[in-house]
Amino acid sequence: KGVCQMKRLLVAAIALLVIVTQAATFLTIATGGTAGTYYPLGAGMADIWNKNIKGMNAMVQSSLASVANVNLLKNKEVDLIFVQNDVAFYAYNGVEMFKEPFPQLMGLATLYPESVQIVALADRGINSVYDLKGKRVAVGTAGSGTEVNARQILAAAGMTYNDIKVQYLSFAEAANNLKDGNIDAAFVTAGHPTAAIVDLAAVRKIVLVPVPDEIIASLQKDYPFYVKIVVPAGTYKGVDVDVITVAVKAMLAVRAEMPEDLVYQLLKTMYANQKRLIEAHAKGELIIPETGKEGMSIPLHPGAEKFFKEMGL
């Protein structure tokens, strides 16, 4: 009799475990380096989803950002990614750093503009893109979204990597090398203010290099997803003028197979808890449904379409 009871309890426990496992939704979010904007925002989103969606188990993963995230998503190592809209476009179409198209890549929402910030040490005589000639310049990690932005901006200025001394460095590495004076300038594509640049400006005098109208026009002719943007005076210590540059859009993307109702829930709860996003990073202020389709460079997931349609957008 005791053995039968034990068996029944064991069967019941296994059944309960199966039900619990089925009810749980595991979501791994690929973000970027911890010194950037994606990581804190991703942590804020995971917190929102875990607290507001029943059975949700969302986790944040730091990564090498856009390009690496697309590959992680493609290999089914993560479920949701932060990505620049230009990189998403390249991945979907199989151009630039992507050898083959990724048609299963679908958009959830665009989030905020990511400024291409060219930061230089104030004593290196770099006041324009053309002044980067012959200088030691960090262009992001090899094959990253930032690196493509750097290459395209230089090309629009009639320059190539042969004109500069290229350093392939992450934001944090670039900031450390600028602090030590090992490099002269760095490209950083991220929502401003960017933590790595804030830290740098606290210890070194810096300038933000403007991107002039003729370079912007040339860029937009070839790559319409670039937008003109102003980094306001006072964003960084010692930078007391408005600086014109270009931006791409940060966005969220998933694979086509993610269930429609899950995508819908993710967006609905994210936008309903904007205060938590702002706590995570100042860029949370810009994450609103009204701009969620601006600059969307790939097809929207049906769950996202449903959400935006319901919002009348």
C-alpha positions in Angstrom: 0.0 0.0 0.0 2.8 2.4 1.0 4.6 1.7 -2.3 1.5 2.4 -4.3 1.0 5.7 -2.5 4.7 6.6 -3.2 4.2 5.8 -6.9 1.0 7.9 -7.0 2.8 10.9 -5.4 5.7 10.5 -7.8 3.4 10.5 -10.8 1.6 13.5 -9.4 4.9 15.4 -8.9 6.1 14.6 -12.4 2.7 15.7 -13.8 3.0 19.0 -11.9 6.5 19.5 -13.1 5.4 19.0 -16.7 2.5 21.5 -16.2 4.9 24.1 -14.6 7.5 23.7 -17.4 4.8 24.0 -20.1 3.4 27.1 -18.4 6.9 28.8 -18.2 8.1 30.9 -21.1 11.9 31.2 -21.3 13.1 34.3 -23.1 16.8 35.1 -23.5 17.5 38.7 -24.6 20.7 39.5 -26.4 21.8 43.1 -25.7 25.3 44.6 -26.0 28.3 45.4 -23.8 27.6 46.5 -20.2 29.0 50.0 -20.9 26.4 50.7 -23.7 22.6 51.4 -23.7 21.2 48.0 -24.8 22.3 46.2 -21.6 20.5 48.4 -19.0 17.4 48.7 -21.2 17.3 44.9 -21.7 17.5 44.4 -18.0 14.6 46.8 -17.5 12.5 45.0 -20.1 13.3 41.6 -18.6 12.1 43.0 -15.2 8.9 44.3 -16.7 8.1 41.0 -18.5 8.9 38.8 -15.5 6.7 40.9 -13.2 3.8 41.3 -15.6 3.5 38.2 -17.9 2.4 35.0 -16.1 5.1 32.3 -16.3 7.6 34.5 -17.9 11.3 33.8 -17.3 13.3 36.5 -19.2 17.0 36.7 -18.9 19.5 39.3 -20.2 22.7 38.3 -22.0 25.5 40.8 -22.6 27.0 40.4 -26.1 29.0 42.1 -28.9 25.7 43.8 -29.9 24.0 44.1 -33.3 25.8 41.8 -35.7 26.6 39.2 -33.0 23.0 39.3 -31.9 21.6 38.5 -35.3 23.9 35.4 -35.5 22.8 34.3 -32.0 19.2 34.7 -33.1 19.8 32.8 -36.3 21.5 29.9 -34.4 18.5 29.9 -31.9 20.8 30.6 -29.0 18.6 33.6 -28.0 15.0 34.6 -28.5 14.9 38.3 -28.8 17.6 40.8 -29.8 18.5 44.5 -29.7 19.8 45.5 -33.1 20.5 48.6 -35.2 17.9 49.0 -38.0 20.7 49.2 -40.6 22.2 45.9 -39.4 18.7 44.3 -39.4 18.3 45.5 -43.0 21.7 43.9 -44.0 20.8 40.7 -42.2 17.4 40.3 -43.7 18.7 40.9 -47.2 22.0 39.1 -46.9 24.3 42.1 -47.7 27.3 43.8 -46.1 28.6 41.5 -43.3 25.9 38.8 -43.9 26.7 36.3 -46.6 23.1 35.0 -46.9 19.6 36.4 -46.3 17.8 35.8 -43.0 14.2 36.0 -44.0 12.9 34.7 -40.7 14.1 37.9 -39.0 11.1 40.0 -38.0 10.8 43.4 -36.3 9.0 44.1 -33.0 9.5 47.8 -32.7 12.1 50.6 -33.2 13.1 52.2 -29.9 15.2 55.3 -30.1 17.8 57.0 -32.4 21.4 55.7 -31.9 23.7 58.6 -32.7 27.0 57.9 -34.5 29.2 59.8 -32.1 32.8 60.6 -33.2 34.6 61.4 -29.9 38.2 62.7 -30.0 40.7 64.0 -27.4 40.5 67.8 -27.4 44.3 68.2 -27.8 44.6 66.1 -31.0 43.4 68.8 -33.5 40.4 66.8 -34.7 37.5 69.2 -35.5 36.0 67.6 -38.6 35.7 64.1 -40.2 38.5 65.1 -42.6 40.9 65.7 -39.7 40.8 62.0 -38.9 43.3 61.4 -41.7 46.5 59.8 -40.3 45.0 59.5 -36.8 44.6 56.4 -34.6 40.8 55.8 -34.7 38.7 53.1 -33.0 35.9 52.0 -35.3 34.1 49.5 -33.1 34.7 45.7 -33.0 35.4 44.1 -36.4 32.2 43.5 -38.3 30.0 45.4 -35.8 27.3 47.8 -36.6 29.5 50.7 -35.4 32.2 49.6 -37.7 29.9 49.6 -40.7 28.8 53.2 -39.7 32.4 54.3 -39.5 33.3 52.8 -42.9 30.3 54.4 -44.5 30.8 57.8 -43.0 34.5 57.8 -44.0 33.5 56.7 -47.6 31.0 59.6 -47.8 33.9 61.9 -46.9 36.0 60.4 -49.7 38.2 58.4 -47.2 38.9 54.7 -46.5 40.6 52.8 -43.7 43.9 53.3 -45.5 43.6 57.0 -44.6 43.5 56.3 -40.8 45.2 54.0 -38.3 42.3 51.6 -37.6 41.8 50.2 -34.2 39.0 47.6 -33.7 37.8 48.2 -30.2 34.6 48.0 -28.2 33.1 51.1 -26.6 34.7 50.3 -23.2 38.1 49.5 -24.8 38.0 52.6 -26.9 37.2 54.8 -23.9 40.0 53.3 -21.9 42.5 53.8 -24.8 41.3 57.4 -25.1 41.8 57.9 -21.4 45.4 56.6 -21.7 46.0 58.6 -24.9 46.8 55.5 -26.9 44.3 56.5 -29.6 43.1 59.9 -30.9 39.4 59.3 -31.7 36.6 56.7 -31.7 33.3 56.0 -33.4 30.6 55.1 -30.9 27.1 54.3 -32.2 24.8 54.3 -29.2 22.0 56.4 -27.6 23.4 59.5 -26.0 24.5 60.0 -23.3 26.6 56.9 -23.6 28.1 55.7 -20.3 31.6 55.0 -21.8 31.8 58.6 -23.1 30.4 60.1 -19.9 33.2 58.3 -17.9 35.8 59.5 -20.4 34.7 63.1 -20.3 35.0 63.1 -16.5 38.8 62.6 -16.8 39.8 63.9 -20.3 38.9 67.0 -22.3 37.0 65.7 -25.4 35.3 67.0 -28.5 32.4 65.5 -30.4 33.2 65.8 -34.1 30.3 67.1 -36.3 29.2 65.3 -39.5 28.6 68.1 -42.1 25.6 68.3 -44.3 27.4 67.3 -47.5 28.5 64.0 -45.9 25.0 63.4 -44.5 23.5 64.0 -48.0 26.0 61.6 -49.5 25.3 59.0 -46.9 21.5 59.2 -47.2 21.7 58.8 -50.9 23.1 55.3 -50.5 21.6 54.4 -47.1 18.2 56.0 -46.5 18.0 54.6 -42.9 20.4 57.3 -41.7 18.7 60.3 -40.0 20.3 63.7 -39.1 20.4 64.3 -35.4 21.7 66.8 -32.9 23.6 65.9 -29.7 22.6 68.8 -27.5 25.2 71.0 -25.8 26.0 69.8 -22.3 25.3 66.1 -23.0 29.0 65.5 -22.1 31.2 67.5 -19.7 33.1 70.1 -21.7 31.1 69.8 -24.9 29.2 73.1 -24.7 27.9 73.3 -28.3 25.2 71.4 -30.2 26.8 68.8 -32.4 25.2 67.6 -35.7 25.7 64.0 -36.6 23.7 61.0 -38.0 21.8 58.3 -36.3 20.4 54.9 -37.0 17.5 53.4 -34.9 17.8 50.8 -32.2 15.1 48.1 -32.5 14.0 44.8 -31.2 13.8 41.7 -33.4 12.8 38.1 -33.1 12.4 35.0 -35.3 9.2 34.6 -37.3 8.2 31.5 -35.3 7.7 33.3 -32.1 4.0 33.0 -31.2 1.9 36.0 -32.2 0.2 36.3 -28.8 3.6 36.4 -27.0 4.9 39.2 -29.3 1.7 41.1 -28.7 2.1 40.7 -24.9 5.7 41.7 -24.9 5.0 45.0 -26.7 1.8 45.7 -24.7 3.5 45.2 -21.3 6.7 47.0 -22.3 4.9 50.2 -23.4 2.6 50.1 -20.4 5.6 50.2 -18.1 7.6 53.0 -19.6 8.5 54.4 -16.1 10.6 51.3 -15.5 12.4 51.7 -18.8 13.3 55.3 -17.9 14.6 54.1 -14.6 16.8 51.6 -16.5 18.2 54.3 -18.9 17.3 57.9 -19.9 16.6 56.6 -23.5 13.5 54.9 -22.1 11.8 58.4 -22.5 11.8 57.8 -26.2 10.3 54.3 -26.2 6.7 55.1 -27.1 4.2 53.3 -29.4 3.9 56.4 -31.6 7.4 56.0 -32.9 7.6 52.2 -32.7 7.4 51.8 -36.5 9.6 54.7 -37.5 12.7 53.5 -39.4 11.5 49.9 -39.3 13.8 48.3 -41.9 12.5 44.7 -42.0 8.9 43.2 -42.0 7.0 43.5 -38.7 6.1 40.3 -36.8 2.3 39.7 -37.1 2.0 40.0 -33.3 3.6 43.5 -33.5 1.3 44.4 -36.5 -1.7 43.4 -34.3 -0.5 45.6 -31.4 0.2 48.7 -33.5 -3.0 48.3 -35.4 -4.9 48.1 -32.1 -3.2 51.4 -31.1 -4.4 53.0 -34.4 -0.8 53.2 -35.7 
